[in-house]
Amino acid sequence: MKYFGEGLSEKHKELVKIIRKKDKISQAKSLFLDIHANLHLERTY
């Protein structure tokens, strides 16, 4: 997805693959939080 920026598209694709798998819930949470943190970085201009 073009909205995620560099490197995050791949993480998002991985999240989509694992998000509903019970045995991957911990990994999915971690991946989601990583994506979220990168999307909401405080930017200084």
C-alpha distance matrix in Angstrom:
0.0 3.7 5.4 6.0 7.8 9.7 10.3 8.4 5.4 8.6 10.3 8.2 8.7 12.3 12.7 12.0 14.6 17.2 17.1 19.9 22.0 25.1 25.8 22.4 22.5 23.4 20.7 18.1 19.6 19.5 15.9 15.1 17.5 16.1 12.6 14.5 16.9 14.5 12.9 16.5 18.2 21.2 21.0 24.3 24.7
3.7 0.0 3.8 5.6 6.1 8.5 10.4 9.3 7.3 10.8 12.6 11.0 12.1 15.4 15.8 15.5 18.2 20.6 20.4 23.3 25.5 28.4 29.1 25.6 25.5 26.1 23.3 20.9 22.0 21.6 18.1 17.1 18.9 17.3 13.7 15.3 17.1 14.3 12.4 15.8 17.2 19.8 18.9 22.0 22.0
5.4 3.8 0.0 3.8 5.7 9.2 11.1 8.9 8.1 11.9 12.6 10.7 12.8 15.8 15.4 15.3 18.5 20.4 19.5 22.6 25.0 27.5 28.5 24.9 24.3 24.7 22.4 19.7 20.3 20.0 16.8 15.2 16.6 15.4 11.7 12.5 14.4 11.9 9.4 12.5 14.4 16.8 16.3 19.5 19.8
6.0 5.6 3.8 0.0 3.7 6.8 7.9 5.3 5.7 9.2 9.3 8.2 10.8 13.2 12.9 13.7 16.7 18.1 17.5 20.9 23.0 25.3 25.9 22.2 21.7 21.8 19.2 16.9 17.4 16.7 13.5 12.4 13.6 11.9 8.4 9.8 11.5 8.8 7.1 10.8 12.2 15.2 15.2 18.6 19.5
7.8 6.1 5.7 3.7 0.0 3.8 6.4 5.8 6.7 9.8 10.6 10.6 12.8 15.0 15.4 16.5 19.1 20.6 20.5 24.0 25.7 28.1 28.2 24.5 24.3 23.9 21.1 19.3 19.9 18.6 15.4 14.9 15.7 13.3 10.3 12.1 12.8 9.3 8.5 11.9 12.3 15.0 14.2 17.3 17.8
9.7 8.5 9.2 6.8 3.8 0.0 3.8 5.6 6.9 8.7 10.1 11.3 12.9 14.6 15.8 17.3 19.2 20.7 21.2 24.8 26.0 28.4 28.1 24.3 24.5 23.9 20.8 19.6 20.4 18.6 15.4 15.8 16.6 13.5 11.3 13.8 13.9 10.3 10.8 14.1 13.7 16.6 15.7 18.5 19.1
10.3 10.4 11.1 7.9 6.4 3.8 0.0 3.8 5.6 5.9 6.9 9.1 10.6 11.5 13.0 15.0 16.4 17.7 18.5 22.2 23.0 25.3 24.7 21.0 21.5 20.8 17.4 16.6 17.7 15.7 12.4 13.6 14.6 11.4 9.6 12.9 13.1 10.0 11.3 14.7 14.4 17.7 17.5 20.5 21.7
8.4 9.3 8.9 5.3 5.8 5.6 3.8 0.0 3.8 5.4 5.0 6.1 8.6 9.8 10.3 12.3 14.3 15.4 15.7 19.3 20.6 22.9 22.7 18.9 19.0 18.6 15.5 14.0 15.0 13.5 10.0 10.4 11.7 9.1 6.5 9.7 10.8 8.0 8.7 12.3 12.9 16.5 16.8 20.2 21.6
5.4 7.3 8.1 5.7 6.7 6.9 5.6 3.8 0.0 3.8 5.4 5.0 6.2 8.7 9.8 10.6 12.6 14.6 15.1 18.4 19.9 22.6 22.7 19.1 19.5 19.7 16.6 14.7 16.4 15.5 11.8 12.0 14.2 12.1 9.2 12.1 14.0 11.5 11.3 15.0 16.2 19.6 19.7 23.1 24.2
8.6 10.8 11.9 9.2 9.8 8.7 5.9 5.4 3.8 0.0 3.8 5.4 5.1 6.3 8.7 10.0 10.9 12.8 14.1 17.5 18.2 21.0 20.6 17.0 18.1 18.2 14.7 13.5 15.7 14.5 10.8 12.1 14.5 12.2 10.2 13.7 15.3 13.1 13.8 17.4 18.2 21.8 22.2 25.5 26.8
10.3 12.6 12.6 9.3 10.6 10.1 6.9 5.0 5.4 3.8 0.0 3.8 5.4 5.1 6.2 8.7 10.0 10.8 11.7 15.3 16.0 18.4 18.0 14.3 14.9 14.7 11.4 10.1 12.0 10.8 7.0 8.5 10.9 8.8 7.2 10.8 12.4 11.0 12.0 15.3 16.3 20.0 21.0 24.5 26.2
8.2 11.0 10.7 8.2 10.6 11.3 9.1 6.1 5.0 5.4 3.8 0.0 3.8 5.4 5.0 6.2 8.7 10.1 10.1 13.6 15.1 17.8 18.1 14.6 14.7 15.3 12.5 10.1 11.9 11.8 8.1 8.0 11.1 10.0 7.4 10.2 12.8 11.7 11.5 14.9 16.7 20.4 21.4 25.0 26.6
8.7 12.1 12.8 10.8 12.8 12.9 10.6 8.6 6.2 5.1 5.4 3.8 0.0 3.8 5.4 5.2 6.5 9.0 10.2 13.1 14.3 17.5 17.7 14.4 15.3 16.5 13.4 11.3 14.0 14.1 10.5 11.0 14.3 13.3 11.0 14.0 16.5 15.3 15.2 18.7 20.4 24.0 24.8 28.4 29.8
12.3 15.4 15.8 13.2 15.0 14.6 11.5 9.8 8.7 6.3 5.1 5.4 3.8 0.0 3.8 5.4 5.2 6.5 8.5 11.6 11.9 14.9 14.5 11.1 12.5 13.4 10.1 8.6 11.8 11.7 8.4 9.9 13.2 12.2 11.0 14.1 16.4 15.6 16.3 19.5 20.9 24.7 25.8 29.4 31.2
12.7 15.8 15.4 12.9 15.4 15.8 13.0 10.3 9.8 8.7 6.2 5.0 5.4 3.8 0.0 3.8 5.4 5.3 5.6 9.1 10.3 12.9 13.2 9.7 10.1 11.3 8.6 5.9 8.8 9.6 6.5 7.0 10.6 10.6 9.4 11.8 14.5 14.5 14.8 17.6 19.6 23.2 24.8 28.5 30.5
12.0 15.5 15.3 13.7 16.5 17.3 15.0 12.3 10.6 10.0 8.7 6.2 5.2 5.4 3.8 0.0 3.8 5.7 5.6 8.1 10.1 13.3 14.3 11.4 11.8 13.9 11.7 8.8 11.6 13.0 10.2 9.8 13.6 14.0 12.1 14.1 17.2 17.1 16.7 19.6 21.9 25.5 26.9 30.6 32.3
14.6 18.2 18.5 16.7 19.1 19.2 16.4 14.3 12.6 10.9 10.0 8.7 6.5 5.2 5.4 3.8 0.0 3.8 6.1 7.8 8.4 11.9 12.3 9.9 11.4 13.6 11.3 9.2 12.8 14.0 11.4 12.1 15.8 15.9 14.6 17.0 19.8 19.6 19.8 22.7 24.8 28.4 29.8 33.5 35.3
17.2 20.6 20.4 18.1 20.6 20.7 17.7 15.4 14.6 12.8 10.8 10.1 9.0 6.5 5.3 5.7 3.8 0.0 3.8 5.7 5.4 8.6 8.8 6.1 7.7 10.1 8.1 6.3 10.0 11.5 9.8 10.7 14.1 14.7 14.3 16.4 19.0 19.4 19.9 22.5 24.4 28.1 29.9 33.6 35.7
17.1 20.4 19.5 17.5 20.5 21.2 18.5 15.7 15.1 14.1 11.7 10.1 10.2 8.5 5.6 5.6 6.1 3.8 0.0 3.8 5.7 8.1 9.7 7.1 6.6 9.5 8.6 5.4 8.2 10.7 9.4 9.0 12.4 13.9 13.2 14.5 17.5 18.4 18.5 20.7 23.1 26.5 28.6 32.4 34.6
19.9 23.3 22.6 20.9 24.0 24.8 22.2 19.3 18.4 17.5 15.3 13.6 13.1 11.6 9.1 8.1 7.8 5.7 3.8 0.0 3.8 6.3 8.9 7.9 7.5 11.1 11.1 8.6 10.9 13.8 13.1 12.6 15.8 17.6 17.0 18.0 21.0 22.2 22.0 24.1 26.6 30.0 32.2 35.9 38.1
22.0 25.5 25.0 23.0 25.7 26.0 23.0 20.6 19.9 18.2 16.0 15.1 14.3 11.9 10.3 10.1 8.4 5.4 5.7 3.8 0.0 3.8 5.5 5.3 6.4 9.9 9.9 8.7 11.4 13.8 13.5 14.0 16.9 18.4 18.4 19.8 22.4 23.6 24.0 26.1 28.2 31.7 33.9 37.6 40.0
25.1 28.4 27.5 25.3 28.1 28.4 25.3 22.9 22.6 21.0 18.4 17.8 17.5 14.9 12.9 13.3 11.9 8.6 8.1 6.3 3.8 0.0 3.8 5.4 5.4 8.7 10.0 9.5 11.3 13.9 14.5 15.0 17.3 19.2 19.8 20.8 23.2 24.8 25.4 27.0 29.2 32.5 35.0 38.7 41.3
25.8 29.1 28.5 25.9 28.2 28.1 24.7 22.7 22.7 20.6 18.0 18.1 17.7 14.5 13.2 14.3 12.3 8.8 9.7 8.9 5.5 3.8 0.0 3.8 5.8 7.8 8.7 9.6 11.7 13.4 14.2 15.5 17.6 19.0 20.0 21.5 23.4 24.9 26.0 27.7 29.4 32.9 35.3 38.9 41.5
22.4 25.6 24.9 22.2 24.5 24.3 21.0 18.9 19.1 17.0 14.3 14.6 14.4 11.1 9.7 11.4 9.9 6.1 7.1 7.9 5.3 5.4 3.8 0.0 3.8 5.6 5.3 6.0 8.6 10.0 10.5 12.0 14.3 15.3 16.3 18.0 19.9 21.2 22.4 24.2 25.9 29.4 31.7 35.3 37.8
22.5 25.5 24.3 21.7 24.3 24.5 21.5 19.0 19.5 18.1 14.9 14.7 15.3 12.5 10.1 11.8 11.4 7.7 6.6 7.5 6.4 5.4 5.8 3.8 0.0 3.8 5.5 5.0 6.1 8.6 9.8 10.3 12.2 14.1 15.2 16.2 18.1 20.0 20.9 22.3 24.2 27.5 30.1 33.7 36.4
23.4 26.1 24.7 21.8 23.9 23.9 20.8 18.6 19.7 18.2 14.7 15.3 16.5 13.4 11.3 13.9 13.6 10.1 9.5 11.1 9.9 8.7 7.8 5.6 3.8 0.0 3.8 5.4 5.2 6.3 8.6 9.9 10.8 12.4 14.4 15.4 16.6 18.6 20.1 21.3 22.7 25.9 28.6 32.0 35.0
20.7 23.3 22.4 19.2 21.1 20.8 17.4 15.5 16.6 14.7 11.4 12.5 13.4 10.1 8.6 11.7 11.3 8.1 8.6 11.1 9.9 10.0 8.7 5.3 5.5 3.8 0.0 3.8 5.5 5.2 6.1 8.5 10.0 10.6 12.3 14.1 15.4 16.7 18.4 20.1 21.3 24.8 27.1 30.6 33.3
18.1 20.9 19.7 16.9 19.3 19.6 16.6 14.0 14.7 13.5 10.1 10.1 11.3 8.6 5.9 8.8 9.2 6.3 5.4 8.6 8.7 9.5 9.6 6.0 5.0 5.4 3.8 0.0 3.8 5.4 5.1 6.0 8.5 9.8 10.5 12.0 14.1 15.4 16.4 18.3 20.0 23.5 25.8 29.5 32.0
19.6 22.0 20.3 17.4 19.9 20.4 17.7 15.0 16.4 15.7 12.0 11.9 14.0 11.8 8.8 11.6 12.8 10.0 8.2 10.9 11.4 11.3 11.7 8.6 6.1 5.2 5.5 3.8 0.0 3.8 5.5 5.1 6.2 8.6 10.0 10.4 12.1 14.3 15.3 16.4 18.2 21.5 24.2 27.7 30.5
19.5 21.6 20.0 16.7 18.6 18.6 15.7 13.5 15.5 14.5 10.8 11.8 14.1 11.7 9.6 13.0 14.0 11.5 10.7 13.8 13.8 13.9 13.4 10.0 8.6 6.3 5.2 5.4 3.8 0.0 3.8 5.5 5.2 6.2 8.7 9.9 10.6 12.4 14.3 15.5 16.5 19.9 22.5 25.9 28.8
15.9 18.1 16.8 13.5 15.4 15.4 12.4 10.0 11.8 10.8 7.0 8.1 10.5 8.4 6.5 10.2 11.4 9.8 9.4 13.1 13.5 14.5 14.2 10.5 9.8 8.6 6.1 5.1 5.5 3.8 0.0 3.8 5.5 5.1 6.2 8.5 9.9 10.8 12.4 14.4 15.6 19.2 21.3 24.9 27.4
15.1 17.1 15.2 12.4 14.9 15.8 13.6 10.4 12.0 12.1 8.5 8.0 11.0 9.9 7.0 9.8 12.1 10.7 9.0 12.6 14.0 15.0 15.5 12.0 10.3 9.9 8.5 6.0 5.1 5.5 3.8 0.0 3.8 5.4 5.2 6.0 8.5 10.0 10.6 12.3 14.3 17.8 20.1 23.8 26.3
17.5 18.9 16.6 13.6 15.7 16.6 14.6 11.7 14.2 14.5 10.9 11.1 14.3 13.2 10.6 13.6 15.8 14.1 12.4 15.8 16.9 17.3 17.6 14.3 12.2 10.8 10.0 8.5 6.2 5.2 5.5 3.8 0.0 3.8 5.5 5.0 6.0 8.5 9.8 10.5 12.1 15.3 18.1 21.6 24.4
16.1 17.3 15.4 11.9 13.3 13.5 11.4 9.1 12.1 12.2 8.8 10.0 13.3 12.2 10.6 14.0 15.9 14.7 13.9 17.6 18.4 19.2 19.0 15.3 14.1 12.4 10.6 9.8 8.6 6.2 5.1 5.4 3.8 0.0 3.8 5.4 5.2 6.3 8.7 10.1 10.8 14.3 16.5 20.0 22.7
12.6 13.7 11.7 8.4 10.3 11.3 9.6 6.5 9.2 10.2 7.2 7.4 11.0 11.0 9.4 12.1 14.6 14.3 13.2 17.0 18.4 19.8 20.0 16.3 15.2 14.4 12.3 10.5 10.0 8.7 6.2 5.2 5.5 3.8 0.0 3.8 5.5 5.2 6.2 8.7 10.2 13.9 15.7 19.3 21.6
14.5 15.3 12.5 9.8 12.1 13.8 12.9 9.7 12.1 13.7 10.8 10.2 14.0 14.1 11.8 14.1 17.0 16.4 14.5 18.0 19.8 20.8 21.5 18.0 16.2 15.4 14.1 12.0 10.4 9.9 8.5 6.0 5.0 5.4 3.8 0.0 3.8 5.4 5.1 6.3 8.7 12.0 14.3 18.1 20.6
16.9 17.1 14.4 11.5 12.8 13.9 13.1 10.8 14.0 15.3 12.4 12.8 16.5 16.4 14.5 17.2 19.8 19.0 17.5 21.0 22.4 23.2 23.4 19.9 18.1 16.6 15.4 14.1 12.1 10.6 9.9 8.5 6.0 5.2 5.5 3.8 0.0 3.8 5.5 5.2 6.1 9.5 12.1 15.6 18.5
14.5 14.3 11.9 8.8 9.3 10.3 10.0 8.0 11.5 13.1 11.0 11.7 15.3 15.6 14.5 17.1 19.6 19.4 18.4 22.2 23.6 24.8 24.9 21.2 20.0 18.6 16.7 15.4 14.3 12.4 10.8 10.0 8.5 6.3 5.2 5.4 3.8 0.0 3.8 5.4 5.4 9.1 10.7 14.2 16.7
12.9 12.4 9.4 7.1 8.5 10.8 11.3 8.7 11.3 13.8 12.0 11.5 15.2 16.3 14.8 16.7 19.8 19.9 18.5 22.0 24.0 25.4 26.0 22.4 20.9 20.1 18.4 16.4 15.3 14.3 12.4 10.6 9.8 8.7 6.2 5.1 5.5 3.8 0.0 3.8 5.8 9.1 10.3 14.1 16.1
16.5 15.8 12.5 10.8 11.9 14.1 14.7 12.3 15.0 17.4 15.3 14.9 18.7 19.5 17.6 19.6 22.7 22.5 20.7 24.1 26.1 27.0 27.7 24.2 22.3 21.3 20.1 18.3 16.4 15.5 14.4 12.3 10.5 10.1 8.7 6.3 5.2 5.4 3.8 0.0 3.8 6.2 8.5 12.2 14.7
18.2 17.2 14.4 12.2 12.3 13.7 14.4 12.9 16.2 18.2 16.3 16.7 20.4 20.9 19.6 21.9 24.8 24.4 23.1 26.6 28.2 29.2 29.4 25.9 24.2 22.7 21.3 20.0 18.2 16.5 15.6 14.3 12.1 10.8 10.2 8.7 6.1 5.4 5.8 3.8 0.0 3.8 6.0 9.5 12.4
21.2 19.8 16.8 15.2 15.0 16.6 17.7 16.5 19.6 21.8 20.0 20.4 24.0 24.7 23.2 25.5 28.4 28.1 26.5 30.0 31.7 32.5 32.9 29.4 27.5 25.9 24.8 23.5 21.5 19.9 19.2 17.8 15.3 14.3 13.9 12.0 9.5 9.1 9.1 6.2 3.8 0.0 3.7 6.6 9.9
21.0 18.9 16.3 15.2 14.2 15.7 17.5 16.8 19.7 22.2 21.0 21.4 24.8 25.8 24.8 26.9 29.8 29.9 28.6 32.2 33.9 35.0 35.3 31.7 30.1 28.6 27.1 25.8 24.2 22.5 21.3 20.1 18.1 16.5 15.7 14.3 12.1 10.7 10.3 8.5 6.0 3.7 0.0 3.8 6.4
24.3 22.0 19.5 18.6 17.3 18.5 20.5 20.2 23.1 25.5 24.5 25.0 28.4 29.4 28.5 30.6 33.5 33.6 32.4 35.9 37.6 38.7 38.9 35.3 33.7 32.0 30.6 29.5 27.7 25.9 24.9 23.8 21.6 20.0 19.3 18.1 15.6 14.2 14.1 12.2 9.5 6.6 3.8 0.0 3.8
24.7 22.0 19.8 19.5 17.8 19.1 21.7 21.6 24.2 26.8 26.2 26.6 29.8 31.2 30.5 32.3 35.3 35.7 34.6 38.1 40.0 41.3 41.5 37.8 36.4 35.0 33.3 32.0 30.5 28.8 27.4 26.3 24.4 22.7 21.6 20.6 18.5 16.7 16.1 14.7 12.4 9.9 6.4 3.8 0.0
